[in-house]
Every structure is written in C-alpha cells, then in structure tokens.
Amino acid sequence: MPANALALAFGASIYPPAVAAVIALGRGSQLRSRVFAFVAAAFLVTYASGTIMLLLLEELGATSPSHLTASAGLDLVLGVLLIALAVRLFVRRPRRSSSSGSSPRSGPSKIDRYLKSRRLAALLGVTLYIVPSPIYIGAVKAIADAKLSTASELLDLAVIVAVMLWMVELPMLCLLLAPEPAERALEQTNRWFAAHGRTVATIASAAAGGYLIIKGVAGLND
C-alpha cells in the first residue's frame, strides 16, 4: 500500500457536506437501512470511479516508464488545481448570518424533507461522491504509480476508499450503535465544521496540491 496514497485519501476525506447528510439521515424511521444505503452507495460509486481511473491510466500508459513526462505533468495539473481550490476557499469566505448565535441548519433541514426512503438515501450518496476530487485522483494515481498487480491495485483501492469515506462510515457506526447520543455528537460536529470546515478544507487542498506539484517537478527532472 503506497503511503502517499493513504495520505492523499485522508486529505480527500475532508468533506463537511457528508457529515450534514449523515445527520439528516440519522433522524426519523428506517434509520439503519437509510444510513447504510447512503454509505454503501457512496462507497460503490467512489470505488467504481477509482477503478475506471486506474484502467484509463494503464490504458493510456500514463504511469509507464516510457511516459514519465505525462505522468509528472498529470501530477502538476492536479497540484495546480488543488492550489487554485485552496486559494478560492481562502479568498471567498462565506458571509456570516446576520442573526447572531444561530447555527446554519438550512442544509440538513432541506435534506430532511427528501430523504425519507432508502432509494433517496442511496441517490444522495451517489450524488455527493460521483465526481472525484483532485485529491482522490491523486490517490488513485499513486496506486497506479506503484506498479502493483491488478488484484493488489483493486485491494489497495478498496482500502483507499474506506479511508476516504471515514467521515460517513464512523458516523454510520455511531448511529447504528447508539442513535440518540450519536445524533447529538454529530450535531456538535456539524456546527464545528460550519465554523472551521472551510479552513480545514483549505489546508488539506493546499497540502495535497503542494505535494503533487513537488512530485510532478521531481518527475520531470528524472
């Protein structure tokens, strides 16, 4: 398992909207089945997109020794995109609500009205994770760069996806084991992310982007 792939997967896991979605799913009836449907759908669509990316990278030869320039160029592009995202997150900070002391609940309350079935919960999981982030693409490329067997690549990809989705997997386990205490803890977590999530995402994007740029420059100089 490439250590850099694990680190990038952890960076890609910083996704506050997923916490808000799990909180909304943790209310009402059919709690266990709806939360499980959401997490299972998120895992499957993320794993499927990662598998497709692995196949494309190998088909295009982007990680082969004869295409090191293309491989390094892809790292540079991903790194620049992540730095641009970090700058955007830093510059475009959301305006504070005029009502003091109020916590942003519009997201979860809107989700509440629509997620009353397992089918809609699964659809939300697909919607939130169907578009891979640049950090996740970097993690998948790190697996491809390791030149492993197909079976090892697919196994490592499953581990990467599990790490990337810890922000929904851990709340799911908590809600299944102790719904009421878990819901209170998740509400507090969501309020913390509402205040600090943008900063965390900015740092994660900048760190991953800087790493990929350095990796790409080093690849070009080899």
N, C-alpha and C positions, 0 to 999 in steps of 0.2 A: 504494500500500500504506500504510494508516494505521500510523504509528509506534507509537501506543498499542496497537494490536492485536498487533504484534510483541512489544512489551514484556510484555504480558499472556500471550502464548503461551509466552514463555520462562519466566515465573513458573509457568505450569501444567505445565511440563516437569519440575519437581522432583518425582519420583515414585520413591523408592527401591525399592518392590516390583518395579518393572520391571527394575531392574538385577539383582536376585536371580533373576528369571525368566530373563533372558538368560544368566546364569552357568550355571544349571541346564541350559538348552538347549545350552550350549556343550560339554557332556560327552556321550560315547557316540557311536553311529553316526549316520549321516544328519545330520551337524551342519549342513551348508549348507542343506539343504531344510527342516529343522525351524526353524532360526533365521529363515530367510526367510519361512516360513509364519506365524510368530508376528508378525513386524514388519508383513507385508502385511495380516494380519487386523486388527492394531491400527490401522494407517493407514486401512483401509477403513471400519471401524466408527466411528472418530473423524470421518472426513470425512463419512460418511453422517449422523451425528448433527448435525454442524455445518450441513449442507445443510438438514436438517429445521428446525433453529432459525432459519436465515435465512428460509426460506419462511414459518414461523409469524410471525416478527417483521414481515415485509412484509404478510402477510395480515391481521394484527391492527392494522396501521398504527402499531405501537409506536415507529417511528422517523420517522414523518412529521411535518412542521411543525405539523400540527393536533393532534398528540398528544405534544407535548414534555413535558407533565407526567407522562404514563405512562412515557415513555422515561427521564426523570430518576428516577422512582420505582423503575423496574427497576434502574437503576444503584445506587440507595441500598439496595435489598433485597440485591443481590449483595454490596455492600460490607459491610453489616452481617453477612451470613452468613460472609464471609471473616474479619472481625474476631472473630466468635464462634469460628470454627475456630481462629484463631491463639491465642486465649485458652485454648481447650480443649487444644491441643497443648502450650502452655506450662505449664498447671497439672497436667495428667495425664501426668507423665513416667513412662516405664516403670521398673519396679523392676530393679535390677541383679541379674544372676545371682550366686548365692552362690559359685559356683566361679570363683575369680579367674583372669584371663588367658584364659578361654575365650571364643571368638567365637561369636555367635549364628548357627548353621548350620541350625536347625530348618526355616526356610522353604525354602531351596534343597534340602535333603535330602528333604523331603516332595515337592516338585515333581519331583525326580529320579525318584521311583517311578512317576509318572503320565505324564510327558512323553516317551514312547518313540516317538511317531509324529507325522507332520505334522498329522494331524487334531486331536490333542490340543494340539499347539503352537498351532494356529490358534484353537482354542477358548479357550486361556488368553489369547491376545491380545485376543479379543473380551471375555472376562470382565473383564480388568483395565481396559479402556477404554470399555466400553459406557455407563457412567454418566458424563456430562460433569461436570467440576468447575466450581464457580462462576467460577473464573478463566478457564477456557476459554469459558464462556458469555459472560463479559465481552468476551473477544477477538472472538467471533463478532458480538456486538452492535456492537463498534467498527467492524467491516466494514460492517454494515448501516447504521450512522450516517453512513458516508462517502458514501452515495447514489451508488454506482457502478452501472454496467450489470451485468446478470446474469452475463455472461461474465467480467467483471472480478472480481465478487464470488466466483465459483467458483474462479477462478485464485488470488486472494488467500487464499481459504480453504485451498487446497492448500498454499500456502507456510506458512500459519499452522500447519497440521497437521504439516508437515515439521519446523518449528521446535519444536513442542511435543513431538515424538517423538525429539528428538536423543539422549535418554538411552538409547534402544534402537537407534536407527539407527547411531550411532557404534560401540557395541559389536558390532553385527552385522557392520559392515565390518571391524573388527579381527579378529573371529573367523573371517571368511571368508578374510582375507589371511594371518593368522598365528595359528592356533588356540591353540597352547601358550603363547606369550608373552602373548597377549591374555587367556587364562583366568587367568593369574597376576595380571596387572594388574587384571582385573575383580574377582578375589577381594579384593585390597587395597582397591579402590574400595568394594566392598560392606562391608568392615569399617569403612571411614571413615564411610560412610553410617549404619551401625548405631550409631556413636557420635555422629554430628553431623547425621544426616538430619532428625531432628525439629526441631532448631534452624533448619536451612535452610528447612524447610517452614513453620515458624512465621514467619520473617522474610518469606518470599515471600507468604504469606497476608495478613499484616499490611500489607505494602506495597501489594499489589493492592487489598485492602479499603479502605485509606485513600485510594488514588487514585480508586476508584469512588465513594466517599462524597463526596469533593470535587467530582467530576464531576457527581454527581447533585444536590448542593446548588446548584452553579453553574447547572445546567439549570433548576432550579425558580425561580431568581431572574431568569432571562432573560425 
